[in-house]
Every structure is written in structure tokens, then in C-alpha cells.
């Protein structure tokens, strides 16, 4: 639950001058900016106009001790009903550019995976098809080493452009990124991702389109895309599949309020209509408890929770 304010006038004045090409707004609803379509407002929403502004605003918040979070497409995210304190930095407005040079593609952090896959296809570059249906942005894909259908971000990433808490902008190359399953150096160190360079391979655009269409059909057949969700709710536990464990525990279709374990794919918690963030958080914790008691496996959420306390999840 959100209490009080973290924003003083000196910080606000400095921020306004730092993001002169961007926008700063108070109490902006975040529900429409997440794929769950749930959540309260950001105390302050900042949309930097470029990477330099984003790095400077990030460093400014850190220097003033103001909580700051980066927001891309809002997938893999559940925002508390009361909202979040501090700064939410929206990257999709000002950092969505995609550039192709030879067999390399540079995408800013706010560019969606779908738009990057399409830009690569249009340029006759293969390798990012696996991400065409992943509901997120390049920034999140880099941090989480996003993957699907046998491909993952680390397969094609050459480097990631980052900023640290002091606002220094630098590249992290693939060898330094320490990508693992849904983890990376960027996530471990809490770096702000500004963009990434992908190294792809030439191929016929029609052949690439065919593979993308095939993956889209497979996704539509197996995933509950008609209902708001954050994608796969849990990380894959070693030696198991989260969806099967949840199904075997008898939880397919289980509801708390408007939140439901998908009847199409038990690995997804969906907003079945009118769900609150508290409903979703409570259902996630219930699923974890039942699976742990039945099978001795602790499911780790892939969904990030913003603005929650432990009590909110009960």
C-alpha cells in the first residue's frame, strides 16, 4: 500500500529540467499500461525523450533516494491496486526506435518484441522470430533473457546498452551479460537497459514470415490470449513444467475474485473479468502453496510485483 509522498520540490524541479524533451505527470493510472489491465497509479510517471534523458533521470532519482522503476510494454508485471510510490519511467514513448545496419539490428529499450521481429523480417534478417509473440519490450527481454519455442534473447544479442545509478551509459557485451534462465547481469545489478544490438542472419522475408505465422498459430492454440494476463506466471522449475504441476494439483480454472488459473493453459493466471491486483497476488500465492504441499516444488513467480507487501498477497 502506498503511503505519503517521496517527491520534494528540489527533486521535481531538477527532474523537469532533466527531461525537457520528455513528459512528467503525477498520479498516472498504470492499469492501461500493463497487459494484466490492473493496477493503481504511479506517483510520478516520467517519459524521457531519449536515452540520455532516461539515464540522467534514473541517476537523479537514485541521488535523491526516490524509488524508480522502468516500464516497457507492461508484461510480466502486476501493479498493486494502490499504485506505486516514486518514479515510473515509461520507455515506450521516447525510446522505441529500431535501426538496421547490415546484419545487425539496434533496438531501443521501449521497442516491442513484435515490432523488432517485424523490422528484422522486413530487412530480410532471421533469428528473432521466436519473440514475435512475446508480449514485452527489448529492455525486458534483455533483462529476463526472454525466450519461447526454442529461442532466447541471448542467442542473438551482441550487446546491451545500459546506464548505472550514476547515469553513466555503457555497453555490456554478450560475454559479460551472464544470461541464464530469466536472469542476467543487468537484472542482478539493477541497471537501466536503454537498448540492445542483435546480430541476425540474412534470409528470405517470406520464409521468415512463414515461421512467424506458424509460431503465432501455435501460440493462439495453446495460450489464453483472449484474456488479460502477464504471460507465463511462473518460471519453469528444474525438472518440471509449471503448468503441469498446477494442473495435476487440480487448480486449472481455480478462481479468487476475478483472477483465474486459465482453463486453456494452467501456467497462466488471467484477469477473467473485474480482477483486482490483490485477487491475482492471492491466487499466485495460493497456487504456490498448493503445489509446494502436493509435490514439494516451490514455484517462483515470473511476474514482478510492484507496490505489494506480504500481507497483500494473502
N, C-alpha and C positions, 0 to 999 in steps of 0.2 A: 504494500500500500504506500502511496506517495504521501509524504508529509513535508509541509513547508516549501521553501524555495532554496535553490543553490545559486541563484543568479543575482549578483550585485551590479550596481551601475558601472563601476570601473570595468568589469568584465564585459558587460553589454556594449559599452562604448568602444572598447578595443575590438570586440568581435565585429561590430558594424563596419569599422574601417578595414578590418582584415578581409572581409568577404564583400567588398564593394561591388563586385560583378555578380554576386550571388544574392540569395534572399535569406532573411531571418524573420521567423514568425513565432509567436507564442501560442501555446496550448493548441497544437495542431493534431486533430484526430489521426490515429495511426491504423485504424481498422481497415480503411480502404487502401492502405499501403502494404498490407500483408496478404498472403494467399489464404490464410485462415478466415479473413474478413472479420477479425475480432480484435478488440483492444482499445484502451483508452488513449489519451493524448500524450504527445511529447511536450514536456515543459517548454522546450525551445527546439524548433526544427530549423536546421541550417542547411541550405542547398548551395554549396560552393560553386562558383562559376568555372573553376578549372582545378587542376591537380595542385598547383602551388597554393591556391586559396585553401584547399582542403587540408593540406599539410600544415599550413600556418594556423588554421582554426583548430585543428587537432592539438597542436602544441600549446596554443593559447589556453584551451580548456584544461589541459594537463597542468599547466603552470599555475592556474587559478584554483586547482583542486576541484574542478567541475566534472562530474561524470559525463563521459562522451562515448557514444556508440555509432558505428557505421551501419547504414541501412541501404541495401540494394533493392532487389525485387521483393523482399519481404517473405521469402520462402524459408523453410526450416526455422520459423520464428513464431513465438506466441507472446503477445504483449498483454500484461496484466490489465484487468478492467479499469483500474485506477490510473493507468498510464505509467510513465517513467519520468524520473527526475533528470535534470541536467539537459545535455545537448544530444539530439539525434541528428546525425549528419546524413542527409539524403543525397546519394551519389548518382541517382539515375538522371536527374535533370541536367547537371553540368558536366558529368564525366561518362558520357555514353558513346564516345567516338570510336570508330573502328577503321584501321588503316591496313592496307595490304601492300607489301613490298616484296616482290619475288615469291619465294615460298614461305615467307614469314608474315604473320598477321599480328598486329598490336591492337589490343582492345583495352579501353579504359574500364575501370572497376565497375561502373554502373551499367555497362552494356550487358544486355541479357544474353544468356547462353543461346537462345533461339536465334537472336539477331546475328551473333557471331557465327553460328553454324551456317546460317543463310549467306552471310557475306563470304565465308570461305567457299561455299558451293558456287556462288556467282563468279568467284575468281578462279574456279577450277582447282580448288585445293581440298584435299581429303584429310581426314583424321579427327575432325571434331563432330562427326555425325552423331556419335553416341550421346552428345549433350544437347541435341536439338530439342528434346522434350523435357530437359531438366529445368524445373521452374525456379531459376535463380539467375544471378549475375556472375560476371567474371571474377569479381572480388571474392564472393562467397565460394566460388568454385576453386579458386586458388588456395584459400584458407582451409577448406574442407576436403581438398583433393576429390572433388565431385566425380562420380562415376556411374555408369549404367551400361548394361548389355555388353560387358567385356571390355569397355574402355574406361579410362580415367584421366583426369586432368594432367597428372604427372607424365603420362605417355607422350604428350605433345608440347608441354610447356618448356620453353627455353630459359625464361627468366621472369621474375615478378618485380614490378616497380612498387616500392614501399616508402613509407615515412615513419620515423620513430617519434617518441614522445617529445623530442626537441624540435621536430619539424624538418629534420634532415631527410632529403629524398635520395634514395639509393636503390640499386638493383640487387636482388637476391637471385643467384643463378640456380639452375636445377639441382646441382650437386649440393648447394647449401640449404635448399628448401626443406630437406628432411621430410619429404612426403611419406605418409603412411596411410592407413585406413582412416579416413575422415580426420586427418591431423596433418600439421605442418609446422615448420619453424615460425611462420607468420602468426599462426594461431597461438602457439606456445608463448611467443614474446609479446603478443598483443600489438603487433604492427598494423598500421593502416595500409591496406592494399590500394594502390592507385591505378594499377593496370598490369597487364601481362603480355609477353611476347610468346606466340605459339609458332612452332616450326612444323609445317604441314607438308604434304606431298602432292604433286600435280596429279590430276585425274580428270576424267570426263565429267562435266557438270551434270549430265543426265544420269550417269551411273551413281554419282553422289546423291542426287535427288531420289533415285530409286531406293537406296539404302535408308535415307532419312524417312521416306514414306513407309517403308517396311517397319522401322522402329516405332514410328508414330502409331501404326495399326496395332502392333504388339502392346504398346503402352495403353492404348484405348481399350483393348480387350481385357487387360488384366488389372488396371488401376482405376480407382473411383474418381475419375477426372470431372464428373458432373457435380461433385460436391466440394466445397472449400476444404482444403487441408494444407498441411505443411510438407506434403510429400511423405516419404517413409518416416514413421515416427521414431523408430528405434534403430540403433546401429546393429549390424549383424554380429551376434555373439559367436565367438570362436567355436566351430564345430556344429553350429546350429543355424537355423533360419528363424528370425524373429516372428514372421507371420505364421509359420507352422506351430511354433510353441504357443502362440496366443490362441490359434485355432484349436490345438489339442487341449488347451486349458478350458475350452468351452466358452470363450469370450467373444467369438465372432457375433457381431450385432449388439453386443452389450452397450447399454447407454447410461450416462449420468447427465441429467438435464438434456440439453440439445447436442451434447457430444456423443459420438458413437464409434465403436470399433467397426470399421467398414465391413459390410456383408460381402463385398466383392473381393477384398484383399485385407486380411486381418492385420497386416503390418501397418495399416493406415488408420489413424484416428481422424474422423471427419466432423465438420460442422454440419450436422444433419438438419439444422434449422433452429435459429434462435439461441445457439450455444453461447455461453459466456466463457471467458478465458479461465475462470475458476472451474467451470464444468470440465474443460479439456484437461487442465492440470490435474484435477482429481481423478479423471479417468486414466490418464497416463500412470499415475501413482498406483491406482487400483490394479491395472494390468501388470505392472512390475511386481506388486505384492503377490498376486495370484500365481504368476509364472515362477517366481522365486520359491514359493511354498510348494508348488506342484513338482517342479523339475530341478530345483537347486541352481537355476540360472538367473543371474541378475542382468536384466535388460538395461542398457544405457540409452537414454534419450538422444536422438539425433537433433531433435528440436531444441532450440535455445529459448530459455525463459527469461523475459525482461520484466523487471519490476515485481517479482514474486518473493514472498517469504515462504519458509517451510510450512507454515500454517495454511497459506493459501492453497497448497497442493493436497490438503486432506479433505 
